[in-house]
Every structure is written in C-alpha cells, then in structure tokens.
Amino acid sequence: MSSFLIVGTGGVGGLLGGLLGLAGHDVAFVARGAHLAAMKEQGLVLRGPDGEHTLRVEGPGARIRAGEDPAAFGKVDYALVTVKAWQVEEMAPRLRAASVVVPLQNGVDAVPTLARALGDEPVLGSLCHMLSWIAAPGVIQWIKPPPVVTLGARTPAQRAIVERLAGELTKANITTKISQDIDAALWEKLLFLAPMGSVGAVTRSFAGAFRSVPESRAMLARAMEEIASVARARGIRIADDAVARTLSFVDALPAEANASTYRDIVAGRPSELGNLTGAVVRLGKEAGVPTPTNDFLLAALLPQENAARSLK
C-alpha cells in the first residue's frame, strides 16, 4: 500500500482521501478549524450513493492522520493537492517531502507554480471531476457519478509513475483516466469552467437561465472562443470542436447547475476568479491575443473579489 498526503480536505480532497483510506492506504489529511476538530473527534465521514462510511482519525503512528501542517507528516509517496488554486503558491514549499505531487486545481496555473517550487519531475499533470462538498464539519457528501481523476505525464520519466498511480486510484473506486495530452485537457476544462463561473456570477443566475437568454448565451460562447484562441496561440492542441462540445455540455447540465466561482462570489468568499478568468486575460496578453469578453467579466467581478479578500 502507498502513503498519501491530502493537502486540503474539502469536497475533492475529503472524498479522494476517504476512498483511498477505505482501500487500505496510509492517508494524512491537511485541514483546519472546525473541520479538523470534527475529524479528530468523530473521524472523517463520507456520505454517498453507497451509504455512510467513517474513517477514524487516530494519533501519531496511525494509518489515518490529520493536522494543519503538511510538513509534519514527513515522507509520503503521493501528495494530492486539493486546496484552492490561489492557495497553491503559499503551500508549494511545504510539499518537498512528497515523492510525487498531483495538483487537482481548476485552471492552468497550479502545475507551473508547483514546478517552480519543487522542480519538474515530482509534479504530474492532472485534473478531476466530481460532485462533492463539505456538508458539515468532518462530513463529506458526494453524489453520482463516481469521482474521475485524469492524469498525464509531463516528462518521459513520469509515464511509469502515472501508470502506477492510476492503478492505485482505480483500486480505490476512483475512476482514473490517462491523458496523452494533459495540457490540452487542462485548457479544455478551463474553457468550460472560467466562462461558466464568471457568466453565472455576472448575471447572478444558474446555467438554465443564462444559457437560454440569447445575449448571455452569446457572451458565454465569446468567452469560450477567446480561451480557445489563447490556448492555440500558446501551442496547446485543443480540439477544433472544443467550444461546440462545451456549449453542448452546458446545455445538458441541470437548470440549477452553477460553478464554484459563482457560489464563492455570491457568498462573499474569496474565489478562483484570478486563476480562471484572470488567467485567461493574463495569458492572452502574454500571447498577444485580445480577450475583450473575459476582460469585461474580470473587470465586472474584481470589486466583489477584492472586497471578499479584504474580509478574509
């Protein structure tokens, strides 16, 4: 069995780490506040389609551990980094004891940020899709479909590592895919997530509303087209039909669907705006590609984002 460090025990990290713990791996969870206190008192509870499971969090030397400082857990085989994208830079230097680092953030900033701090070889390319959240301190709720993790080698030496980790995750009931072009996969997810969150936040509406209004639907499509243009200008080989497929995916979502950027901004919390729409604007400028729709979305939302960060 392998050892895993879960850096951020929210909906993503809590679910993945919980499933790995249930499969018999050594798991150390990084959490804080009421969530950490509840985990230490009652264990980490997973509530999902297969019922409720509790992982007991014991003291030093136990198979399942929890604490605030990732460095306190010593050497581990894998660190799954599931904090918010804007928290990665501060966390990166504290992950040097991990043999392999797997960033599961939204956007395209996490891999280069971690690689600057840790070097290229330890940092895999990766992304995830799942419907899970903290239902209460110490409790992770998830619904179907099962969690999906996509892994990709960034160097030739990482290919065997990716295969080995994919096998470990699959045995823990985590659907795992291996991408032959992880950069394209990350950008295609960004093409969906950044406009979905920003258009939802600007219009203060769910997918069913903004996709059905011609004006806001056109804004959504323009934002996606700009992201595709920036990606291609940067040498990313995203598919020619990426925008059309993504719009079809949005159309198939439940009417009440929204994105974490929307939820955070509406709730007055710091969001990943700067690492999603903000990254599109920044990387577009670097590549000399105009991004007027994303410029507007960023400008419209920044006052609320800045206010949330001043209060955190």
VEXRO-838956 format. One line per field, with one value per residue (C-alpha): x, y, z; residue number from 1. Coordinates in Angstrom, 2 decimals, always signed. Layout:
BEGIN
px (X_...);
py (Y_...);
pz (Z_...);
seq (NUM_...);
//
This chain:
BEGIN
px (+0.00_+1.09_+1.08_-0.97_-0.96_-4.24_-3.48_-6.90_-9.71_-12.64_-15.10_-12.41_-9.64_-12.00_-13.66_-10.47_-8.57_-11.54_-11.80_-8.04_-8.28_-11.16_-8.98_-6.31_-3.76_-1.99_-3.63_-2.71_-5.27_-4.36_-7.30_-8.01_-10.56_-13.87_-13.44_-10.15_-11.53_-14.56_-12.35_-10.22_-13.26_-15.61_-13.47_-13.99_-17.47_-18.20_-21.88_-22.58_-24.59_-23.13_-24.11_-22.10_-18.52_-16.42_-12.62_-11.30_-8.51_-6.08_-2.91_+0.76_+1.64_-1.94_-2.86_-5.25_-3.94_-4.94_-3.30_-2.67_+0.93_+1.75_+5.43_+4.57_+3.68_+7.16_+7.92_+4.94_+4.59_+1.97_+0.64_-2.79_-3.03_-6.69_-6.57_-8.00_-5.86_-4.91_-3.55_-1.08_+1.83_+1.92_+1.60_+4.15_+7.39_+5.85_+5.45_+9.12_+8.74_+6.36_+7.89_+5.09_+2.86_-0.56_-2.25_-6.04_-6.89_-9.13_-7.30_-3.81_-1.71_-1.09_+1.38_+3.84_+3.50_+4.40_+7.14_+8.84_+9.00_+9.68_+11.17_+9.55_+9.98_+7.83_+4.83_+2.36_-0.31_-3.79_-7.40_-10.58_-14.36_-16.68_-19.78_-18.78_-18.74_-18.37_-21.88_-20.85_-17.56_-15.99_-18.60_-18.11_-21.23_-20.97_-23.39_-23.12_-21.31_-18.20_-15.16_-12.95_-9.24_-7.29_-3.51_-0.84_+2.94_+4.79_+8.17_+9.12_+10.23_+6.75_+4.97_+5.60_+4.59_+1.32_+0.53_+1.28_-0.77_-3.67_-3.74_-3.78_-6.64_-8.68_-8.46_-9.86_-13.02_-11.82_-12.38_-8.99_-8.03_-4.62_-4.37_-1.75_-2.01_-2.70_-2.11_-4.94_-7.18_-6.48_-7.23_-10.46_-11.61_-10.66_-12.67_-15.74_-15.14_-13.97_-16.94_-19.41_-18.39_-17.88_-21.01_-23.02_-21.59_-22.07_-25.66_-26.36_-28.04_-27.74_-26.95_-30.59_-31.15_-28.03_-27.85_-31.44_-31.09_-29.57_-27.43_-25.89_-25.51_-23.57_-21.34_-20.69_-19.75_-17.47_-15.63_-15.07_-13.85_-11.33_-9.96_-9.59_-7.69_-5.35_-4.68_-3.83_-1.61_+0.32_+0.79_-1.92_-3.57_-7.18_-9.76_-11.32_-14.80_-13.94_-16.25_-19.18_-18.79_-18.53_-21.67_-23.50_-22.27_-23.59_-26.93_-27.12_-26.48_-29.38_-31.00_-29.79_-26.14_-23.52_-19.76_-17.68_-16.66_-20.32_-21.00_-17.99_-18.57_-22.28_-21.49_-18.85_-15.95_-12.56_-12.86_-10.68_-11.59_-7.95_-6.82_-9.61_-10.89_-7.94_-5.51_-7.21_-6.72_-3.11_-2.08_-3.90_-1.85_+1.35_+0.38_-0.85_-4.42_-7.30_-9.80_-12.44_-15.24_-13.05_-11.66_-15.22_-16.09_-12.94_-13.44_-17.09_-16.27_-12.99_-14.57_-16.53_-13.48_-11.29_-13.89_-14.10_-10.33_-10.13_-12.52_-10.99);
py (+0.00_+3.60_+6.68_+9.72_+13.29_+15.10_+18.82_+20.38_+18.21_+19.88_+18.21_+16.98_+16.08_+14.67_+12.34_+11.15_+10.73_+9.00_+6.48_+5.84_+5.31_+2.87_+0.97_+0.48_+3.19_+5.35_+8.78_+12.07_+14.86_+18.55_+20.52_+23.31_+24.89_+23.23_+20.71_+19.42_+19.38_+17.34_+14.88_+14.27_+13.85_+11.80_+10.77_+11.74_+10.77_+10.03_+10.10_+8.92_+6.64_+3.57_+4.71_+6.25_+5.38_+6.72_+6.81_+7.07_+9.64_+8.41_+9.77_+9.51_+6.31_+5.58_+4.76_+7.73_+11.05_+14.71_+18.04_+21.58_+21.37_+19.11_+19.07_+17.44_+14.14_+13.50_+11.49_+10.35_+8.64_+11.00_+14.43_+15.20_+18.98_+19.98_+23.47_+26.36_+27.47_+30.77_+28.89_+26.71_+29.16_+29.52_+25.75_+24.61_+24.89_+22.73_+19.72_+18.80_+15.53_+14.12_+11.90_+12.76_+15.84_+15.75_+19.16_+18.89_+22.59_+24.30_+26.32_+26.03_+27.83_+25.06_+22.91_+25.72_+27.17_+23.85_+23.11_+26.43_+25.49_+21.76_+21.15_+19.50_+15.81_+15.47_+17.35_+15.43_+16.93_+16.17_+17.29_+15.95_+15.93_+15.09_+16.29_+16.51_+19.10_+19.60_+19.01_+19.75_+19.83_+16.38_+15.27_+14.93_+14.48_+13.17_+12.15_+10.25_+9.99_+8.50_+10.79_+10.96_+11.82_+12.37_+12.01_+12.89_+12.58_+15.85_+14.15_+10.70_+9.59_+10.24_+7.71_+4.75_+6.85_+7.80_+4.16_+3.09_+5.86_+5.22_+1.64_+2.71_+5.15_+2.69_+0.07_+2.70_+3.07_+6.34_+6.35_+7.17_+8.19_+8.74_+11.63_+11.65_+15.46_+16.69_+20.35_+20.21_+18.51_+21.25_+24.02_+22.35_+22.22_+25.90_+26.66_+25.31_+26.38_+30.00_+31.21_+29.06_+30.64_+34.21_+34.47_+32.92_+35.39_+38.44_+37.52_+36.17_+33.18_+29.43_+27.64_+27.18_+30.93_+32.34_+29.67_+30.38_+34.17_+34.96_+37.84_+35.99_+32.80_+34.78_+36.20_+32.66_+31.49_+34.50_+33.89_+30.27_+31.23_+33.64_+30.91_+28.57_+31.29_+31.94_+28.22_+27.76_+30.83_+29.23_+25.99_+23.99_+21.49_+21.74_+20.18_+22.20_+21.45_+22.20_+25.22_+23.47_+20.42_+22.57_+24.53_+21.24_+20.08_+23.28_+22.72_+19.23_+20.39_+20.60_+24.04_+24.73_+23.93_+26.52_+26.71_+27.25_+30.74_+31.72_+30.21_+31.87_+35.33_+35.33_+34.24_+36.96_+34.49_+34.67_+32.76_+31.34_+34.24_+35.31_+31.80_+31.22_+34.29_+36.31_+33.73_+33.90_+37.67_+37.47_+34.65_+36.30_+39.47_+37.41_+35.72_+38.94_+37.61_+40.03_+38.76_+41.53_+39.36_+37.89_+41.39_+42.58_+39.61_+40.10_+43.86_+43.41_+40.86_+42.17_+44.71_+41.91_+39.61_+42.30_+43.04_+39.34_+39.09_+42.17_+40.50_+37.00);
pz (+0.00_-0.66_+1.54_+0.51_+1.78_+1.09_+1.05_+1.60_+2.96_+1.20_-1.13_-3.53_-1.09_+1.51_-0.98_-2.69_+0.58_+2.18_-0.65_-0.50_+3.25_+2.83_+0.34_+2.99_+2.16_+4.74_+4.44_+6.11_+5.79_+5.95_+7.31_+9.77_+12.06_+12.89_+10.07_+11.52_+15.06_+13.96_+12.07_+15.14_+17.37_+15.18_+12.21_+8.57_+7.41_+3.74_+2.74_-0.77_-3.03_-1.29_+2.18_+5.02_+5.95_+8.82_+8.82_+12.34_+12.67_+15.31_+16.91_+15.84_+14.01_+12.94_+9.35_+9.10_+10.47_+10.29_+11.08_+9.83_+8.58_+5.61_+6.58_+9.91_+8.24_+6.82_+3.69_+1.60_-1.77_-3.20_-2.29_-3.77_-3.71_-3.49_-1.96_-3.96_-6.90_-5.25_-2.21_-4.14_-4.22_-0.43_+0.07_-2.54_-0.48_+2.26_-0.05_-0.54_+1.40_-1.24_-3.92_-6.37_-6.32_-8.02_-8.42_-8.78_-9.02_-11.52_-14.18_-15.65_-13.00_-10.46_-12.41_-13.26_-9.75_-8.13_-10.66_-9.88_-6.21_-6.45_-9.90_-12.92_-12.12_-8.98_-10.45_-12.60_-14.84_-13.54_-13.20_-11.66_-11.96_-9.07_-7.24_-3.58_-0.80_+2.95_+4.27_+7.89_+9.79_+9.36_+6.82_+3.04_+0.91_-2.64_-5.37_-8.61_-10.94_-9.27_-8.94_-12.02_-11.97_-15.20_-15.04_-17.58_-17.75_-18.31_-18.81_-20.16_-16.70_-15.31_-17.55_-15.24_-12.22_-13.91_-14.70_-11.13_-9.54_-11.92_-10.72_-7.06_-7.61_-9.66_-6.91_-4.51_-6.67_-8.22_-11.98_-13.46_-16.99_-18.55_-21.00_-23.73_-23.83_-20.33_-21.25_-23.79_-21.22_-18.66_-21.16_-22.31_-18.68_-18.30_-21.44_-19.64_-16.06_-16.41_-18.52_-16.59_-13.31_-14.47_-16.63_-13.82_-11.30_-13.53_-14.39_-10.87_-12.49_-12.91_-16.19_-17.14_-17.11_-18.78_-21.49_-22.57_-22.96_-26.39_-25.12_-22.16_-24.21_-26.82_-24.05_-22.81_-26.31_-26.95_-23.67_-24.70_-28.17_-26.66_-24.38_-27.35_-29.23_-26.30_-25.93_-29.60_-29.59_-26.73_-28.65_-26.90_-29.24_-28.14_-30.45_-33.26_-31.89_-28.25_-28.00_-29.70_-27.45_-24.34_-25.22_-25.75_-22.35_-20.74_-22.46_-20.95_-17.39_-14.91_-14.98_-11.42_-12.21_-11.28_-10.68_-7.56_-8.74_-8.84_-5.41_-3.78_-5.26_-4.46_-0.89_-0.48_-0.21_-1.99_-5.26_-8.03_-10.33_-10.68_-11.60_-14.11_-15.95_-14.63_-16.02_-19.43_-19.52_-18.30_-20.64_-23.53_-23.04_-22.95_-26.22_-27.90_-28.17_-27.40_-24.81_-24.61_-23.20_-20.49_-19.83_-19.17_-16.94_-14.87_-14.53_-13.51_-10.80_-9.38_-6.98_-5.29_-5.29_-3.76_-1.11_-0.18_+0.16_+2.36_+4.80_+4.91);
seq (1_2_3_4_5_6_7_8_9_10_11_12_13_14_15_16_17_18_19_20_21_22_23_24_25_26_27_28_29_30_31_32_33_34_35_36_37_38_39_40_41_42_43_44_45_46_47_48_49_50_51_52_53_54_55_56_57_58_59_60_61_62_63_64_65_66_67_68_69_70_71_72_73_74_75_76_77_78_79_80_81_82_83_84_85_86_87_88_89_90_91_92_93_94_95_96_97_98_99_100_101_102_103_104_105_106_107_108_109_110_111_112_113_114_115_116_117_118_119_120_121_122_123_124_125_126_127_128_129_130_131_132_133_134_135_136_137_138_139_140_141_142_143_144_145_146_147_148_149_150_151_152_153_154_155_156_157_158_159_160_161_162_163_164_165_166_167_168_169_170_171_172_173_174_175_176_177_178_179_180_181_182_183_184_185_186_187_188_189_190_191_192_193_194_195_196_197_198_199_200_201_202_203_204_205_206_207_208_209_210_211_212_213_214_215_216_217_218_219_220_221_222_223_224_225_226_227_228_229_230_231_232_233_234_235_236_237_238_239_240_241_242_243_244_245_246_247_248_249_250_251_252_253_254_255_256_257_258_259_260_261_262_263_264_265_266_267_268_269_270_271_272_273_274_275_276_277_278_279_280_281_282_283_284_285_286_287_288_289_290_291_292_293_294_295_296_297_298_299_300_301_302_303_304_305_306_307_308_309_310_311_312);
//
